[in-house]
Structures are given as C-alpha cells and as structure tokens.
Amino acid sequence: MKTYALCGSMRFEKEMQRVAYDLETQKGLTILQCVYTAAGTEPTAEELQALERAHYQKIDISDGIYVLNIDGYIGASVRKEIDYALLHGKEVIYHCTK
C-alpha cells in the first residue's frame, strides 16, 4: 500500500476531504492530509509555519504527493510542494477536475 501526501489549495478543503476519503476507501491508498482549521478561525503566522513544516514532513515520509488541480488552479504553495517532492524523488500524481 502506498502513502501519499495530499496537496491542494485550502479553498477546496471539502473537495480535498472527499478525494482523500475516496482514495482510502476505493483505491487502497493511505493519504496524509492537511490540518484543516475550524470555521472562522484564523491561524497565527507561527501556527502557519508549524503547519507548513508538518506538511513537508508528510511529503518526506510519503511515497509521493497527490495534487488536486481543481478548475485548473494550482497555487504558489502547491507549486513549491511539487518542486520539493520532485527534488526528493517523490512520485507526483495529479487529480484534475472542473
């Protein structure tokens, strides 16, 4: 069983949760997800840095990353995660939807 870190814009949080569920229940993959904030909660700069470090550690321990490209949108942070994954020899899988 392969493990993938899920990467995508937080604006698509609900879609990311649905895709992670489908990948684990239908495809037999293990998915390392982002940490989602509670509605109306704004993380501090320090919390955002901690979450970013944790996310890159998830990439480090995974077999690859699973990138959600929804409506053709991949933001700057996700592009950095793709570059990081490729630099470290990780597989990159794209999930494109409209």
Backbone as ProteinMPNN parsed JSONL, in Angstrom:
{"seq_chain_A": "MKTYALCGSMRFEKEMQRVAYDLETQKGLTILQCVYTAAGTEPTAEELQALERAHYQKIDISDGIYVLNIDGYIGASVRKEIDYALLHGKEVIYHCTK", "coords_chain_A": {"N_chain_A": [[0.851, -1.179, 0.0], [0.588, 2.158, -0.891], [1.593, 5.418, 0.278], [0.474, 8.716, 0.235], [0.958, 12.235, 0.297], [-1.482, 14.64, 0.49], [-1.998, 17.356, -1.592], [-3.106, 20.62, -2.177], [-5.099, 23.552, -2.861], [-6.337, 25.275, -0.062], [-8.748, 26.461, -0.41], [-10.302, 24.603, -1.553], [-11.076, 22.794, 0.365], [-13.235, 21.044, 1.173], [-13.542, 19.422, -1.104], [-11.011, 18.256, -1.132], [-11.123, 16.7, 1.185], [-13.129, 14.881, 0.416], [-11.911, 13.599, -1.787], [-9.7, 12.427, -0.507], [-11.018, 10.598, 1.15], [-12.208, 8.939, -0.797], [-9.898, 7.924, -2.077], [-8.736, 6.412, -0.035], [-10.796, 4.592, 0.636], [-11.628, 3.478, -1.783], [-9.402, 3.107, -3.468], [-7.393, 2.015, -1.969], [-5.231, 3.397, -0.91], [-3.033, 5.133, 1.384], [-3.593, 8.2, 2.809], [-2.096, 11.201, 3.618], [-3.278, 13.947, 5.085], [-3.859, 17.537, 4.995], [-3.996, 19.751, 7.818], [-7.005, 20.975, 8.84], [-8.491, 24.112, 9.571], [-10.808, 25.234, 12.052], [-14.034, 26.509, 11.209], [-14.113, 29.972, 10.666], [-11.791, 30.429, 12.074], [-8.656, 31.921, 12.289], [-5.412, 31.107, 11.662], [-2.353, 31.882, 13.41], [0.729, 33.499, 12.365], [2.877, 31.989, 13.296], [1.622, 29.545, 13.772], [0.892, 28.88, 11.162], [3.439, 28.514, 10.034], [4.281, 26.283, 11.494], [2.406, 24.395, 10.613], [3.103, 24.283, 7.918], [5.73, 23.223, 8.059], [5.096, 20.715, 9.137], [3.594, 19.683, 7.033], [5.504, 19.423, 4.98], [7.067, 17.492, 6.181], [5.294, 15.384, 6.038], [5.326, 14.98, 3.296], [7.973, 14.123, 3.084], [7.884, 11.583, 4.344], [6.22, 10.163, 2.762], [5.291, 8.176, -0.169], [4.833, 9.684, -2.32], [3.214, 12.605, -3.754], [-0.181, 13.672, -3.98], [-1.786, 15.644, -6.033], [-4.297, 18.008, -6.031], [-5.85, 19.463, -8.623], [-8.02, 21.654, -9.203], [-10.415, 23.006, -11.239], [-8.343, 23.98, -12.822], [-6.614, 25.258, -11.115], [-3.651, 25.685, -9.427], [-1.948, 26.751, -6.787], [0.72, 28.982, -5.604], [1.926, 27.91, -3.272], [1.383, 25.173, -3.489], [2.729, 24.643, -5.848], [5.342, 24.958, -4.947], [5.43, 22.769, -3.234], [5.199, 20.687, -5.083], [7.604, 21.025, -6.516], [9.406, 20.518, -4.42], [8.773, 17.85, -3.818], [9.483, 16.571, -6.24], [12.22, 17.162, -6.314], [13.063, 15.579, -4.249], [12.704, 13.057, -5.202], [10.122, 12.015, -5.235], [7.011, 10.53, -6.231], [4.616, 12.177, -8.29], [1.263, 12.705, -8.525], [-1.463, 13.825, -10.378], [-4.692, 15.103, -9.858], [-7.235, 16.043, -11.662], [-9.995, 18.186, -11.988], [-13.049, 19.721, -13.08]], "CA_chain_A": [[0.0, 0.0, 0.0], [1.369, 3.39, -0.98], [1.172, 6.567, 1.079], [0.624, 9.983, -0.481], [0.586, 13.486, 0.958], [-2.462, 15.343, -0.317], [-1.622, 18.755, -1.785], [-4.095, 21.398, -2.916], [-5.487, 24.824, -2.266], [-7.286, 25.158, 1.043], [-10.071, 26.934, -0.845], [-11.023, 23.401, -1.965], [-10.994, 21.917, 1.537], [-14.274, 19.997, 1.14], [-13.184, 18.516, -2.191], [-9.83, 17.512, -0.694], [-11.577, 15.687, 2.14], [-13.855, 13.865, -0.341], [-10.941, 12.839, -2.575], [-8.933, 11.601, 0.438], [-11.908, 9.503, 1.544], [-12.317, 8.031, -1.943], [-8.612, 7.258, -2.303], [-8.511, 5.405, 1.003], [-11.826, 3.55, 0.647], [-11.806, 2.863, -3.099], [-8.133, 2.829, -4.147], [-6.482, 1.334, -1.065], [-4.063, 4.227, -0.604], [-3.01, 5.84, 2.66], [-3.493, 9.614, 2.473], [-1.728, 12.137, 4.68], [-3.982, 15.176, 4.757], [-3.565, 18.798, 5.666], [-4.796, 20.023, 9.008], [-7.986, 21.99, 8.485], [-8.857, 24.957, 10.7], [-12.244, 25.338, 12.312], [-14.667, 27.638, 10.526], [-13.958, 31.262, 11.317], [-10.535, 30.502, 12.808], [-7.504, 32.389, 11.524], [-4.168, 30.718, 12.337], [-1.308, 32.904, 13.534], [1.884, 33.273, 11.489], [3.641, 30.885, 13.876], [0.868, 28.315, 13.522], [1.026, 28.577, 9.733], [4.789, 27.964, 9.83], [4.293, 24.932, 12.056], [1.638, 23.553, 9.702], [3.905, 24.106, 6.699], [6.798, 22.258, 8.393], [4.468, 19.397, 9.28], [3.188, 19.218, 5.705], [6.711, 18.971, 4.277], [7.449, 16.214, 6.792], [4.391, 14.39, 5.46], [5.88, 14.679, 1.968], [9.201, 13.349, 3.297], [7.642, 10.195, 4.737], [5.29, 9.551, 1.815], [5.806, 7.676, -1.439], [4.638, 10.74, -3.308], [2.154, 13.564, -3.444], [-1.387, 13.601, -4.784], [-2.084, 17.064, -6.208], [-5.628, 18.346, -6.517], [-5.904, 20.579, -9.563], [-9.455, 21.869, -9.373], [-10.688, 24.139, -12.139], [-7.087, 24.485, -13.369], [-5.91, 26.096, -10.136], [-2.588, 25.205, -8.541], [-1.361, 27.971, -6.246], [2.164, 29.078, -5.402], [2.361, 26.982, -2.22], [1.335, 23.814, -4.025], [3.837, 24.55, -6.814], [6.55, 24.72, -4.139], [5.359, 21.391, -2.745], [5.506, 19.836, -6.234], [9.054, 21.136, -6.734], [10.065, 19.837, -3.305], [8.572, 16.406, -3.991], [10.309, 16.12, -7.368], [13.615, 17.268, -5.893], [13.332, 14.478, -3.327], [12.437, 11.784, -5.863], [8.772, 11.527, -4.921], [6.041, 10.452, -7.317], [3.608, 13.24, -8.271], [0.036, 12.322, -9.22], [-2.382, 14.956, -10.494], [-6.124, 14.828, -9.883], [-7.791, 17.243, -12.311], [-11.45, 18.253, -12.104], [-13.617, 21.013, -13.498]], "C_chain_A": [[0.892, 1.235, 0.0], [0.733, 4.495, -0.137], [1.463, 7.835, 0.289], [0.226, 11.141, 0.416], [-0.344, 14.221, 0.0], [-2.093, 16.82, -0.382], [-2.685, 19.452, -2.622], [-4.42, 22.668, -2.166], [-6.522, 24.607, -1.172], [-8.661, 25.72, 0.681], [-10.945, 25.76, -1.289], [-11.014, 22.342, -0.862], [-12.002, 20.763, 1.479], [-13.963, 18.961, 0.057], [-11.976, 17.663, -1.804], [-10.227, 16.407, 0.284], [-12.3, 14.548, 1.417], [-12.895, 12.977, -1.129], [-10.121, 11.928, -1.661], [-9.752, 10.391, 0.871], [-11.997, 8.465, 0.425], [-11.018, 7.26, -2.178], [-8.358, 6.161, -1.274], [-9.536, 4.27, 0.939], [-11.942, 2.807, -0.684], [-10.501, 2.428, -3.765], [-7.108, 2.142, -3.257], [-5.202, 2.092, -0.767], [-4.168, 4.764, 0.822], [-2.74, 7.303, 2.329], [-3.163, 10.422, 3.725], [-2.315, 13.488, 4.297], [-3.412, 16.383, 5.483], [-4.362, 18.841, 6.964], [-5.716, 21.183, 8.651], [-8.36, 22.793, 9.728], [-10.371, 24.964, 10.855], [-12.792, 26.572, 11.598], [-14.505, 28.912, 11.337], [-12.67, 31.435, 12.103], [-9.421, 30.948, 11.881], [-6.235, 31.984, 12.26], [-3.178, 31.878, 12.378], [-0.183, 32.57, 12.549], [2.709, 32.093, 11.987], [2.943, 29.552, 13.636], [0.961, 27.906, 12.059], [2.398, 27.984, 9.415], [4.88, 26.53, 10.351], [3.535, 23.964, 11.149], [2.402, 23.276, 8.412], [5.027, 23.096, 6.938], [6.234, 20.846, 8.493], [4.079, 18.832, 7.917], [4.393, 18.71, 4.914], [7.247, 17.671, 4.887], [6.551, 15.089, 6.279], [4.863, 14.001, 4.056], [7.112, 13.791, 2.114], [8.922, 11.88, 3.581], [6.701, 9.46, 3.779], [6.028, 8.98, 0.603], [5.714, 8.742, -2.519], [3.589, 11.718, -2.834], [1.013, 13.39, -4.442], [-1.912, 15.027, -4.857], [-3.491, 17.243, -6.744], [-5.558, 19.62, -7.35], [-7.378, 20.761, -9.9], [-9.67, 23.149, -10.165], [-9.404, 24.772, -12.657], [-6.268, 25.316, -12.396], [-4.909, 25.29, -9.312], [-1.858, 26.46, -8.072], [0.135, 27.87, -6.022], [2.667, 28.091, -4.352], [2.394, 25.551, -2.732], [2.442, 23.623, -5.066], [5.163, 24.301, -6.086], [6.581, 23.286, -3.621], [5.673, 20.4, -3.867], [7.007, 19.845, -6.495], [9.823, 20.371, -5.665], [9.963, 18.32, -3.474], [9.457, 15.872, -5.113], [11.785, 16.136, -7.013], [14.015, 16.094, -5.009], [12.913, 13.113, -3.885], [11.08, 11.18, -5.578], [7.914, 11.487, -6.184], [5.043, 11.601, -7.16], [2.439, 12.791, -9.135], [-0.884, 13.531, -9.213], [-3.815, 14.454, -10.597], [-6.769, 16.097, -10.428], [-9.304, 17.132, -12.406], [-11.854, 19.632, -12.589], [-14.819, 21.326, -12.678]], "O_chain_A": [[1.83, 1.341, 0.79], [-0.471, 4.506, 0.12], [2.553, 8.007, -0.256], [-0.722, 11.043, 1.195], [-0.017, 14.399, -1.173], [-1.899, 17.461, 0.65], [-3.111, 18.934, -3.653], [-4.065, 22.838, -1.0], [-7.47, 23.842, -1.346], [-9.634, 25.476, 1.394], [-12.165, 25.888, -1.392], [-10.951, 21.144, -1.137], [-11.63, 19.614, 1.719], [-14.108, 17.76, 0.283], [-11.931, 16.473, -2.118], [-9.708, 15.294, 0.204], [-12.111, 13.381, 1.76], [-13.041, 11.754, -1.142], [-9.874, 10.772, -2.008], [-9.228, 9.28, 0.949], [-11.876, 7.264, 0.669], [-11.053, 6.06, -2.45], [-7.825, 5.103, -1.608], [-9.187, 3.111, 1.163], [-12.315, 1.634, -0.707], [-10.497, 1.477, -4.548], [-6.056, 1.726, -3.742], [-4.192, 1.487, -0.408], [-5.258, 4.839, 1.391], [-1.766, 7.614, 1.644], [-3.85, 10.339, 4.744], [-1.905, 14.098, 3.31], [-2.622, 16.278, 6.42], [-5.286, 18.054, 7.167], [-5.26, 22.24, 8.215], [-8.526, 22.229, 10.81], [-11.11, 24.728, 9.899], [-12.081, 27.559, 11.413], [-14.732, 28.925, 12.547], [-12.467, 32.473, 12.734], [-9.267, 30.397, 10.791], [-5.993, 32.459, 13.37], [-3.168, 32.739, 11.498], [-0.157, 31.483, 11.972], [3.187, 31.287, 11.188], [3.591, 28.55, 13.334], [1.093, 26.722, 11.749], [2.502, 27.055, 8.615], [5.488, 25.67, 9.714], [3.978, 22.835, 10.94], [2.353, 22.167, 7.878], [5.249, 22.211, 6.112], [6.832, 19.896, 7.988], [4.221, 17.633, 7.678], [4.306, 17.678, 4.25], [7.819, 16.844, 4.177], [7.011, 13.96, 6.105], [4.804, 12.831, 3.678], [7.282, 12.827, 1.368], [9.656, 11.015, 3.103], [6.421, 8.275, 3.965], [7.207, 9.254, 0.379], [6.439, 8.697, -3.513], [3.134, 11.679, -1.691], [1.224, 13.011, -5.594], [-2.422, 15.56, -3.871], [-3.838, 16.694, -7.79], [-5.249, 20.701, -6.847], [-7.909, 20.09, -10.785], [-9.177, 24.22, -9.809], [-9.371, 25.977, -12.908], [-5.331, 26.005, -12.801], [-5.269, 24.351, -8.602], [-1.223, 27.15, -8.87], [0.74, 26.817, -6.222], [3.73, 27.496, -4.528], [3.328, 24.804, -2.442], [3.027, 22.544, -5.149], [6.0, 23.528, -6.552], [7.641, 22.662, -3.577], [6.337, 19.39, -3.634], [7.613, 18.789, -6.674], [10.78, 19.66, -5.971], [10.945, 17.599, -3.295], [10.107, 14.839, -4.955], [12.522, 15.219, -7.376], [15.169, 15.665, -5.019], [12.784, 12.14, -3.142], [10.906, 9.965, -5.67], [8.075, 12.309, -7.086], [4.667, 11.958, -6.044], [2.599, 12.527, -10.326], [-1.068, 14.182, -8.184], [-4.108, 13.506, -11.326], [-6.84, 17.109, -9.731], [-9.834, 16.112, -12.847], [-11.081, 20.586, -12.51], [-15.444, 22.369, -12.871]]}, "name": "protein", "num_of_chains": 1, "seq": "MKTYALCGSMRFEKEMQRVAYDLETQKGLTILQCVYTAAGTEPTAEELQALERAHYQKIDISDGIYVLNIDGYIGASVRKEIDYALLHGKEVIYHCTK"}
